[in-house]
């Protein structure tokens, strides 16, 4: 039997929002496995499904950059230890230079990024200056460079702690269509979908969700056949909450995001689909 420490219980509580006693019992039942303990708590309804695992406590900035033709975007997260540094103009300038470098250069990893020249200096040189000035841990935790034959939009939430890059299939958006695409990027920031459509949900995820819903119904006293029907109904709710195009549109609850996508298609003159999106929340691991 694995030893269940107070730190393990606290970590599970932070990840699920469940009570300390429930967390300890779940860890005991799971023989110390954090993943199995989370599943046990969800089956009991003790975990908040909205909580996501593997959060890290950190400060910093998430920045995006977009090319003028909307064909290339960059998104980067740079972390520091305190909000004081995150709000400092020099730190913000450093992050901006990184985002600009990502747009201007085809960069595949952090080593390549650090070697990029900025005037007479390099990103690494500027980084070392920032480290010396503020005396705290500062680092680029993740970044992506997104190229498209379609159209890209970005959205940065106030405070630069949350940002989205979204890629649509069609080029040559007019202003009205592009504004709607940015609204969908804002939707992603606000509602945190995990998939674009139900076709993107893998079978393992569906099986796991259904298993949890069936167990919850059985635990509430429902017979197995009724529990099965309840689970199928809850899967529909899962699609509506976790699949972008099935979500209620945040700016008009009478529409879905799919309806907004149809509006964009009409404005552009061709069927438009969402090809991909990236959503960065500060301190959240992939």
KAURPE-V258998 format. One record per backbone hydrogen bond with DSSP energy under -1.0 kcal/mol. NH is the residue of the N-H (numbers start at 1). CO is the residue of the C=O. If there is no record, write none. Layout:
nh | co
NH | CO
NH | CO
This chain:
nh | co
9 | 5
10 | 6
11 | 7
12 | 8
13 | 9
14 | 10
15 | 11
16 | 12
17 | 13
23 | 19
24 | 20
25 | 21
26 | 22
27 | 23
28 | 24
29 | 25
30 | 26
31 | 28
32 | 27
33 | 30
37 | 33
38 | 34
39 | 35
40 | 36
41 | 37
42 | 38
43 | 39
44 | 40
46 | 41
47 | 41
48 | 16
51 | 48
56 | 283
59 | 80
61 | 78
62 | 160
63 | 76
65 | 74
67 | 72
70 | 67
73 | 146
74 | 65
75 | 144
76 | 63
77 | 142
78 | 61
79 | 139
80 | 59
86 | 82
87 | 83
88 | 85
92 | 88
93 | 89
94 | 90
95 | 91
96 | 92
97 | 93
98 | 94
99 | 95
100 | 96
101 | 97
102 | 98
103 | 99
104 | 100
105 | 101
107 | 105
113 | 109
114 | 110
115 | 111
116 | 113
118 | 121
121 | 118
123 | 116
124 | 114
126 | 122
127 | 123
128 | 124
129 | 125
130 | 126
131 | 127
132 | 128
133 | 129
134 | 130
135 | 131
139 | 79
141 | 77
142 | 77
144 | 75
146 | 73
148 | 71
151 | 168
152 | 70
153 | 166
155 | 164
157 | 162
160 | 157
163 | 280
164 | 155
165 | 278
166 | 153
167 | 276
168 | 151
169 | 273
178 | 174
179 | 175
180 | 176
181 | 177
182 | 178
183 | 179
184 | 180
185 | 181
186 | 182
187 | 183
188 | 184
189 | 185
190 | 186
191 | 187
192 | 188
194 | 242
195 | 242
200 | 197
201 | 198
206 | 202
207 | 203
208 | 204
209 | 205
210 | 206
211 | 207
212 | 208
213 | 209
214 | 210
215 | 211
216 | 212
217 | 213
218 | 214
219 | 215
220 | 216
221 | 218
222 | 217
227 | 223
228 | 224
229 | 225
230 | 226
231 | 227
232 | 228
233 | 229
234 | 230
235 | 231
236 | 232
237 | 233
238 | 234
239 | 235
240 | 236
241 | 237
242 | 238
243 | 239
244 | 195
245 | 196
246 | 243
247 | 244
249 | 255
252 | 249
255 | 252
257 | 247
258 | 245
260 | 256
261 | 257
262 | 258
263 | 259
264 | 260
265 | 261
266 | 262
267 | 263
268 | 264
269 | 265
270 | 265
275 | 167
276 | 167
278 | 165
280 | 163
282 | 161
284 | 281
285 | 54
